[in-house]
Amino acid sequence: MRSLHFAVIGGGSIGTRHAKNLITLGQQVRIIESYPPQADILTTQGFTVYTDIADAFTAEVDAVLICSPTVLHFEHLQAAIAHSKHVFVEKPIAQTLDGVQTLIDDATQKKLISLVGFNMRFRDGFKRAQQMVIDGKIGKPLAARANVSYYLPHYHPDKDYRQRYQAQKKLGGGVVLDDIHELDYLTVLFGKVKEVFAYVETLSDLEIDVEDYAGVMMKHESGVITQLQMDFLQHVYHRKLEITGSQATLTLDHNTGEIRQYGNADHQFHVFPQRMGVTVNQMYLDEMAHFVRCLQGEEPPIADLTVGRDVLQLALAIFESASKKQLVYLD
């Protein structure tokens, strides 16, 4: 890979992970971190660190990675595109659709490469399950159930969960936007969603001002009906997908990467374990490698800003359905 120069806006856990992976891939990296204590930590770890966001847009920078809190994603996207920088942005791309299409049009006119951080697409178990569906291993997909549940206080237990962006409305938190990955990959598997009905609630006493539970029903244009539960409540971390097909049922455990297929023909479970040596970081490394190849013109982005817009529209439809307590139709 040809060496490029990347500016990572936000030196938190995900920004630092991306920076490390880009360095592993032989790329040049600077981190923009405005919080002095964190900037000092990153400097002692050997990163090149700047505190002024203007340093993300200097002439030598080829592409910008936006890893700031959700509430700042759109602002930082605007700045990157205004400076004609190729851009990677963590999900979601914004909190509303206001101005998003104008931003996409501007990026298109400037021929900028964009990629949204839907890293679940790069997860080994998901890629193998997706290929089995494409290959017809379960027949025609009919319905699916997906679940992502974890106990928020146990997420990054070294920090007070109430101070994290997931717990604060002003920072763009809440389970729907935080776990928007599920909305993306269900759309990848079964096509665009045309109808949504949802309950979005705060059920716990976790001292947060965002929703900690969402129960969602979706009908896709393909005819597949999906059920999705997202919550900050489950004390044992769950992230699973079950697809019912006309010929077999497929179950994927995202945590272990194990796939189980139960077929009508032999009434037996066929188990496909995770490939040896696959780590959690592998999907993030593959994601950055994909972004570099996109910048070098070797392949198109797997999920550009237009995809990010469509997934955000679906998330907002979930909030609308819950607020109105009615079915919402998407264009």
KEDO-498599 format. One record per residue (C-alpha): x negated, y negated, z negated; residue in three letters. Coordinates in steps of 0.05 Angstrom, whole numbers, plus 5000, padded with zeros to 4 digits. Example, Ala and Ser with C-alpha at 12.3 -4.5 7.8 and 13.67 -1.06 7.14 Angstrom:
2
475450904844ALA472750214857SER
END
This chain:
331
500050005000MET497649305017ARG496748884955SER502048354943LEU502847834889HIS508947894843PHE511647414790ALA515847744736VAL520547264702ILE521747544632GLY516647924591GLY521448374552GLY521749124556SER524249194628ILE519948624655GLY513748924622THR515549614650ARG516149354720HIS509648964713ALA505849584690LYS508749994747ASN506949474799LEU499749464772ILE499750224776THR501750144850LEU495749694861GLY499549034862GLN497748364832GLN502348134777VAL503647524734ARG508847494679ILE512846864663ILE514646874590GLU516746224555SER517246504484TYR510246374455PRO509746974407PRO511647454463GLN507047104512ALA501347204462ASP502947944455ILE502948034531LEU496347664537THR493048114486THR495648714526GLN491748464586GLY497248154628PHE496447494665THR501647064631VAL504646374646TYR509745994604THR512345524658ASP517445824706ILE514645384762ALA508745864763ASP513446394791ALA514246004855PHE507245794875THR504545924944ALA500646564928GLU506846914900VAL510047384951ASP516047614911ALA519547464845VAL522447974796LEU528047694753ILE528148064687CYS530947504643SER537347564602PRO543647674644THR546146964632VAL540046694669LEU540047164729HIS543946714776PHE539946094758GLU533446454770HIS536046754834LEU537746054859GLN530845814843ALA527346404876ALA531346344940ILE530645584941ALA523145704941HIS523846224997SER521346804954LYS523247524965HIS526847754902VAL528348344857PHE533748204805VAL535948634747GLU543348794744LYS548248454744PRO546347904793ILE550947404758ALA556747364709GLN561747094759THR562347074835LEU561846314837ASP556446124886GLY554146834899VAL556146864972GLN552746194986THR546446484954LEU546847104997ILE547846695060ASP541846265042ASP537446885031ALA539847185097THR538346545135GLN531346525106LYS530447275122LYS528747435050LEU528348145023ILE532648264962SER533548864916LEU538148944856VAL535749374797GLY540549954803PHE535150444779ASN540051024770MET539751114846ARG532451314837PHE533551804781ARG531552504802ASP537752854775GLY542452364810PHE538752424876LYS539253184874ARG546653164855ALA548052654910GLN544653104961GLN548753704939MET555053304950VAL552653075018ILE550853785037ASP557954025020GLY555754464961LYS562354314924ILE566754234985GLY570753594990LYS570153144928PRO576953044896LEU575952734828ALA570452554779ALA569252374706ARG563251954684ALA561051754614ASN555651304586VAL555851244510SER550851054458TYR550750724389TYR548350004398LEU544549964331PRO540350564353HIS538450224420TYR531449934411HIS531750064335PRO525549634323ASP529949014334LYS536348754304ASP541548974355TYR545748354339ARG540247914368GLN539848304433ARG543348054496TYR547948664497GLN551248414433ALA552247684453GLN557347394501LYS553146774511LYS547447204537LEU551847604585GLY552548224540GLY558048744533GLY558549464555VAL561649334623VAL555948904650LEU550549264612ASP552649944640ASP554549694709ILE549950244736HIS555850724731GLU560150284776LEU554550274827ASP553051014830TYR560351214832LEU561150754892THR555051064924VAL557951764916LEU565251634933PHE565650974971GLY568850304957LYS573950254901VAL580749994922LYS584750034857GLU582749944784VAL586250014717PHE582449904653ALA582449804578TYR576849364552VAL576549294477GLU572249144416THR573749744372LEU568049744322SER565749304264ASP558849214293LEU558848454285GLU558548314359ILE562747844401ASP563148274464VAL566948894484GLU564149554459ASP568950014497TYR571750064567ALA576150614594GLY577050554670VAL580950914724MET579050784796MET581651014863LYS576551004920HIS578050904993GLU575751625004SER581651844961GLY577252064903VAL579851864834ILE574651724781THR575151634706GLN569651244670LEU568351144596GLN563050644573MET561850484500ASP556950264447PHE560150724396LEU557751444407GLN552451634356HIS549652164402VAL547351884468TYR551552144527HIS550752004600ARG554152524643LYS557852614709LEU562753154728GLU565253214800ILE571053664819THR570753894891GLY575254324933SER570454914927GLN566454804863ALA565254354803THR558553994793LEU556253724726THR550153274718LEU546953104651ASP543252464666HIS539152534602ASN536153214618THR536853204694GLY540253884691GLU545554034744ILE550754584735ARG555054824792GLN561055274781TYR563955574844GLY570355924862ASN566756474900ALA563056814843ASP565956484781HIS558956364755GLN554955764733PHE548855614775HIS543855194737VAL538954724770PHE534154454717PRO530253804720GLN523953854762ARG517653954721MET513653334704GLY519252824718VAL519252274665THR524151714651VAL519151214679ASN518951574746GLN525451254771MET522750564754TYR516150714788LEU519850974850ASP524250344848GLU518149884850MET514850304904ALA521150234945HIS521149484936PHE513849434958VAL515449855021ARG521349395035CYS516848785031LEU511849125078GLN517449255129GLY517250015122GLU524550115100GLU530849715085PRO532949565014PRO537350104983ILE541549584946ALA540948854967ASP544548234940LEU550848414980THR551249084942VAL550148704877GLY555848244895ARG560548824909ASP558949184844VAL559848534805LEU566648434838GLN568649124814LEU566348964743ALA570348324743LEU576448714768ALA575749154706ILE576148534662PHE582048264701GLU585848924696SER584748954621ALA586748234611SER593148294652LYS594549014631LYS595949194703GLN593149524765LEU588349094805VAL587349164879TYR580649014911LEU579848744982ASP
END
